[in-house]
Each structure stands twice: as C-alpha cells, then as structure tokens.
C-alpha cells in the first residue's frame, strides 16, 4: 500500500536528524518501518519482504542441519574406527599417540576421510 505525501512528511519527522556543523554531513537516521517507507514509499513493505526472507532462511537452515548431522556422523564413525577397542572402549594410548606424536608419523597407521592413506 503506497502512502500519501503527508505520510512521507510524517515519516521524515519520526527520523532522527543528526546535526553536524558541515551541511554536507547532515543526514537522517531511519530504522524499522520508517526506513522501509523512506526507500519505497510503502508503509507495509517491511512486512511484505519478511515472508520470502523467512522462507529462504528456513530452507537454508534445513540444508545446514542435514550437512551438519552428516559431518557429525562421519567424524563419529572415523573416531570409532580408529580409536575404539573391539569392546567399545576408547583406546587412550592410540588416541594420545595420534594427537601427540610428531607430524611425520601422525598419519602412519590411521586413515581419515580426505587423507591420502588408504
């Protein structure tokens, strides 16, 4: 819904005018509905644009959650394959060796996704 010129004038009154001694550096500070009205002349634009933004954010959030869960599962499987004993206990010696040994021997006995050791 487009607003009338009088609405635009009242919107300008609700904006904060920041004063500066240099006339080229004077500006208005708009926020919220006043900002969206200033850029579009439409009092309801802020409501109209939020629905598609919300929809896209929810879609991206679902994609992220799936990728995150897959990565957690992959890392859990790698940890289990490399640092768990047959009776499902953490092999602390193997784990300590992995994180503490010098770099040149770190990947000698372990395969991690993305490494060149197979």
Buried (B, 14 or more C-beta within 10 A) or exposed (E): EEBEEEEBEEBBEEBEEEEEEEEEEEEBEBEEBBBBBBEBBBBBBBEEEEEEEEEEEEEEEEEEEEEEEEEEEEEEEBEEEBBBEEEEEEBEEBBEBBEEEEEEEBBEEBEBEEEEEE
